[in-house]
Amino acid sequence: MAKKSDKKLVVGLDIGTSKVVALVGELHTDGAIEVIGIGSHPS
């Protein structure tokens, strides 16, 4: 079952030679970005 969300999310992905990093942030109404998730794994 899918949930509806009004969150505005921003995602960054860095694919490097030694590791892959992903970052998820939530955009707030005042323009601030709150980091809500990060992950890293060797390539």
Secondary structure, DSSP 8 states (H G I E B T S, - for coil): --------EEEEEEE-SSEEEEEEEEE-TTS-EEEEEEEEEE-
